[in-house]
Amino acid sequence: LSSQKKFDEIKKANQAAAKKLVEDQFSSSSEDDDEDAEVKQGKILDKTFTIYTSQTDGDASELERTRQYMNEAFQSGAMTCLICIASVKRNQAVWSCRGCFCIFHLVCIQKWAKDSLFLVSSPLTDDDFGKKDYPWPCPKCRFEYKRSETPSRYYCYCGKVENPTLDPWLVPHSCGQICEREFRPSCGHKCLLLCHPGPCPPCPKMVAITCHCKKAKPVPRRCSAKEWSCRQLCGRTLLCGQHTCENSCHAGDCQPCPRVSKQQCICGRQTAERLCASPQWQCDQMCGKPLPCGNHTCEQVCHAGPCGECPRSGKRSCPCEKSKFTLPCTEDVPTCGDSCDKVLECGIHKCSQRCHRGPCEICRQEVEKQCRCGKHTKRMPCHKPYLCETKCTKIRDCQKHQCRRKCCPGNCPPCDQVCGRTLGCRNHKCPSGCHRGSCNPCPETVDVKCNCGKTVIKVPCGRERTIKPPKCKQLCSRPPTCHHPTQEKHYCHFGRCPPCRQSCQKTLTCGHLCPVSCHDEALVKQTDSHQSAGPWEQPSEPAFIQTALPCPPCEVPIPVECLGQHEVSPLPCHSANPYSCKRFCGRLLDCQNHTCMKECHHVTKLNSSADGKKAGPECSQCEEECTKSRPPGCPHRCVLPCHPGDCPSCLQMLKIKCHCKLSVLYIECLKLTSADLEEKALLISCKNQCPKELPCGHRCKEICHSGSCPLNCSQKVKLRCLCKRLKKEIQCSKIQEGQVSLECDELCKEMKRKASEIKEAEAKAAIEEEKRRQQAELEAFENRLKGRRKNKRRKDEVEVEQSSWQKYKNLIMLPVFGVAVVMV
């Protein structure tokens, strides 16, 4: 049982938490600002207007006011109770005023009605209370409701359903049924929208109705705009009775006649030009007509009708009205001689004079007078009022201030001071007289607008500081702050417009348009020249100022030719001037052999038809020697400086060696260079035997000649065999050609064999000798080692001081013996 009880408790707690979560989800009167909420809101509005727009063929222009009320129902904080200045949530009971359609919490309006009735009925006495049904006003529009109309239950907007259920797909506090409230002004039709806040739209029904002047035939028109004009002349007779209405067909009475005509006054004595709209007028003259008595004339100013009887005819009373006399109108009524006895101004005493004409005197009789508050008495003339100096200390009906009126009789007047308390909106002060209880809520409403003012929501005064401005779908209409005639399209917003991203397009001095983004409002870091007073002064943050930057240099590529006309390169427009390409000028100098080696420079053309590649006065002058090629074989330079055309013939003597390089010959350069090959070979020959050696080693037998010597040597040489024993004389050229060879015979071979045997025997003897030498060295080494062992035995018996050699001989000899062993 205990576990079942715990389970039930946990189940109830979870259900309560889920219910609270659902209520909180739909409790707010606003929707999120995401796109899904806007789509959902649009569907709800379309569903509400469906029946109405079906009657108007989709025309929803008359629904803007109703749409605004419905948008405020979804807008965050727009639905606000003016009494408690709190947002109206979806799950709260509300009441809507019939006059201004403002929405209040049901509990707040009930308390408001109760307090209003109490304030009105509190100054009443017990006899007056309950005899009159005093009304209570709406907190906003002051529309008065009877006591019996005090709301006690929560209804939807149209009043059909009590406690409407919370539906996220309906307008908050709506039942979702057709409104069916009668239109204002009443036309006999009922509202076709679904239950909605705010006033009903104009009637969309079609009716057949004629124009204002009733001349045109009936035409079908909307019931809300059934009054129409046929634009024809009205023609109705005006009040002057002389003219007709010249306006087009209009509603209501005709306007007064605007024309001017001559009109007589009422008495008919004077005539003047006056507006037909006011034909009757009075002149300033007295009537003056004789009365029926024949003795007097009418003293009335210009009037219509008969003047009437003489005012002095018939029975007339004396001044005290006690005696009446019948006298002719020419005689005055005498006094009767009795006491006047008229009640004086004090209302207590009577006039003691005899019957007299004119007003009575003031009452001078002394009486015992009590002051107005009843605290003091004094004997004084009756006509003088008696007010003591005592100030009333009673609290007035506001329950805040004392009466402070001198000699107050007890009926203290209402407090005449202004309340002046700050209302809940924190913007206005209470303008009412000083009163009890809380002040009335501020009846003002404030328009919360977007920046352009086209999207407006009305909120109670005081809520404009906490509510977010409405989102506006209109494009920003601010004039551009840069030089562009129009700015980029963006929606209405607060604050500064986003920076202009259009191309600058200003015309630069070169004539091109600036292609970079608009830079009229660039943020530039302000340079502060303020020097800190010391290390204790904190450096201020850098300030940025908005300023217009100059257009950057024009970067449009312009083809520009270099100074020397070598190339055409595209350069930025701002630096498109003739330039040096850093190459050599290359123009042909006057020598016709060399070119200008200056860096690319400007050249002035002396003749317009001259070649463009010819050097000008700015080019360098040729200072070189003549470098033209000389005739083949001529080693001399041209004696002239660099010149055009052919060089002159060379007349110098040429010192040259002969073909064999032994003799020096002096020959004219012109003869040598002009000779052919055979003549040149003869000129260079010294006519002696050639000293060159042939490949065989013999001297050439030819006269000094050019080129290589002939290879057919005719010299006789001795030819030997390989062992040098046999020999024979043969011509050298045959040996070089390999045509002749001398072979060894049998004797030569026998001698060679014996020589090789002798060499082998000598080698074997040398090896045996080396072995005997190494064996002897080994035996000597072993003998030295045997002597060292005997010395160690003697050391134990007799201690003899060792010499230096004995101390260190082991360290010296061991490496030597080791090397010897290795060699063996």
Buried (B, 14 or more C-beta within 10 A) or exposed (E): EEEEEEEEEEEEEEEEEEEEEEEEEBBBBBBEEEEEEBEBBEEBBEBBBEBBBEBBEEEBEBBEEBBBBBBBBBBBBBBBBBBBBBBBBBEBBBBBBBEBBBBBBBBBBBBBBEBBBEBBBEEEEEEEEEEEEBBBBBBBBEBEBEBEEBBEEBBBBBBBBEEBEBBEEBBBBBBBEBBBBBBEEEBEBBBBBBBBBBBBBBBBBEBEEBBBBEEBEEEEBBBBEBEBBBEEBBEEEBBBEEBEBBBBBBEEEBEEBEEEEEBBBBBEEBEEEBBBBEBEEEBEEBBEEEBEBEEBBBEEEBBEEEBEEBEBBEEBEBBBEBBEEEBEBEEEBEBBEEBBBBEBEBEEBBBBEEBBEEEBBEBEEEBEBEBBBEEBEEEEBBBEEBEBEBEBEEEBBBEEBEBEBBBBEEEBEEBEEEBEEEBBBEBBEBEEBBBBEBBBBBBBBBEBBBBBEEBEBBBBBBBBEEBEBBEBEEEBEBEBBBEBEEBBEEEBBEEEBEBBEBEBEBEBEEEBEBBEEBBBBBEEEEEEEEEEEEEEEEEEEEEEEEEEEEBEEBBBEBEBEBBBBBEEBEBEBBEBEEBBBEEBBBBBBBBEBBBBEBEBBEBEEEEEEEEEEBBBEBBBEBEEEBEBEBBEBBEBEBEEEBBEEEBEEBEEEBEBEBBBEEBEBEBBBBEBBBBEEEEBBEBBBBEEEBEBEBEEEBBBEEEBBEEEBEEEBEEEBEBEBEBEEBEEEBBBBBBBEEEEEBEBEEEBEEEEEEEEEEEEEEEEEEEEEEEEEEEEEEEEBEEEEEEEEEEEEEEEEEEEEEEEEEEEEEEEBEEEEEEBEEEE
